[in-house]
Amino acid sequence: MLEERSSRLSEFVAVGEGRADPVRVAQAWLTTDWGRLLDWLVGWLLDLARLRVGAARVDQLANPDQSAVFHGLAERVDSKVLFALVDQVLEARRAVGRT
């Protein structure tokens, strides 16, 4: 599962940096358990939001092992878009029965 998380995270970051086609990444993600994927996405997006608003301590992140990756991406992401994505992923997670 850790290998899959790492792979999905790399794809997530590549999309965020414009290095990967989001449609191709979405197709690859179809093989991942939806509940687990949504949990990962929520964690990644919330970490980006925390960094975006100045939570600089690694212990405040859900994914402290990825703090270096998220720092660079957080600087480039639009806050309004980021918080809209958080809302959408939380809603999708509720829809599949994960809270």
Summary of the structure (lengths in Angstrom):
residues: 99
radius of gyration: 12.9
end to end distance: 20.6
largest distance: 34.6
contacts: 248
relative contact order: 0.14
helix: 76%
strand: 0%
